[in-house]
Amino acid sequence: MTTAVYRLHHHPLDPPSRRVRLAMGEKALAYETVVEKPWDPGEEYLELNPSGEVPTLVIESEGEEIVLCDATAICEYLEETVTKHSLLGTDPVARAEVRRLVNWFECKTWNEVTSCLVGEKAIKRLQGKGEPDSGKIRAGYHNIHAHLDYIGWLAGQRNWLAGDHITLADLAAAAQFSAIDYLGDIPWHKHPEAKEWYARIKSRPSFRPLLGDHIAGFMPPRHYADLDF
């Protein structure tokens, strides 16, 4: 049997890329990584993904090359082709809730929190676009409390965010908040329920590659890779 080779083109601070990395870890898939700059994509990358965005997953198997773009498309492809450890739920209602929460975190949390903090404090600097917008940073610090409260509420009602088992909803949330946590900008002490949920997912083997990330010019806080905070 020919073993497929997976190559993920990503950026370490991009939450959708982080979600795919976590999903592949939960699926116990070995994969190679290539760091891309979606704000300045090279010609070779544009041939793979004309949008220049990340993530892009390239799968080579039996002389065939499959190119998949977009985190949601990639994760659902993995659900359909790697059946162990389902991350979408076991019935239509459960899957609908997982997809709702994935959209919540990748759209609402990104727009109201992550883009205001990671986008302004890190990505903007990496892009060479000048000083961060202090108003957006203040908005991110203000908005983060409601999002952490929501995680705490979900985790208090269920074993994991979408139900009894870990799903893409947890991975989408962890992708957003781990990127923010890399900058040390999460007030965990004010949100113990969210912190407890994050500690659980942070301790999973799938999370280890993220905890080893080091972005040039940005040193993570000491607790970032500490499983006990």
Rosetta blueprint (number, residue, H / E / L):
1 M L
2 T L
3 T L
4 A L
5 V E
6 Y E
7 R E
8 L E
9 H E
10 H E
11 H L
12 P L
13 L L
14 D L
15 P H
16 P H
17 S H
18 R H
19 R H
20 V H
21 R H
22 L H
23 A H
24 M H
25 G H
26 E H
27 K L
28 A L
29 L L
30 A L
31 Y L
32 E E
33 T E
34 V E
35 V E
36 E L
37 K L
38 P L
39 W L
40 D L
41 P L
42 G L
43 E H
44 E H
45 Y H
46 L H
47 E H
48 L H
49 N L
50 P L
51 S L
52 G L
53 E L
54 V L
55 P L
56 T E
57 L E
58 V E
59 I E
60 E E
61 S E
62 E L
63 G L
64 E E
65 E E
66 I E
67 V E
68 L E
69 C E
70 D L
71 A H
72 T H
73 A H
74 I H
75 C H
76 E H
77 Y H
78 L H
79 E H
80 E H
81 T H
82 V L
83 T L
84 K L
85 H L
86 S L
87 L L
88 L L
89 G L
90 T L
91 D L
92 P H
93 V H
94 A H
95 R H
96 A H
97 E H
98 V H
99 R H
100 R H
101 L H
102 V H
103 N H
104 W H
105 F H
106 E H
107 C H
108 K H
109 T H
110 W H
111 N H
112 E H
113 V H
114 T H
115 S H
116 C H
117 L H
118 V H
119 G H
120 E H
121 K H
122 A H
123 I H
124 K H
125 R H
126 L H
127 Q H
128 G L
129 K L
130 G L
131 E L
132 P L
133 D L
134 S H
135 G H
136 K H
137 I H
138 R H
139 A H
140 G H
141 Y H
142 H H
143 N H
144 I H
145 H H
146 A H
147 H H
148 L H
149 D H
150 Y H
151 I H
152 G H
153 W H
154 L H
155 A H
156 G H
157 Q H
158 R L
159 N L
160 W E
161 L L
162 A L
163 G E
164 D L
165 H L
166 I L
167 T L
168 L H
169 A H
170 D H
171 L H
172 A H
173 A H
174 A H
175 A H
176 Q H
177 F H
178 S H
179 A H
180 I H
181 D H
182 Y H
183 L L
184 G L
185 D L
186 I L
187 P L
188 W H
189 H H
190 K H
191 H L
192 P H
193 E H
194 A H
195 K H
196 E H
197 W H
198 Y H
199 A H
200 R H
201 I H
202 K H
203 S L
204 R L
205 P H
206 S H
207 F H
208 R H
209 P H
210 L H
211 L H
212 G L
213 D L
214 H L
215 I E
216 A L
217 G L
218 F E
219 M L
220 P L
221 P L
222 R H
223 H H
224 Y H
225 A H
226 D L
227 L L
228 D L
229 F L
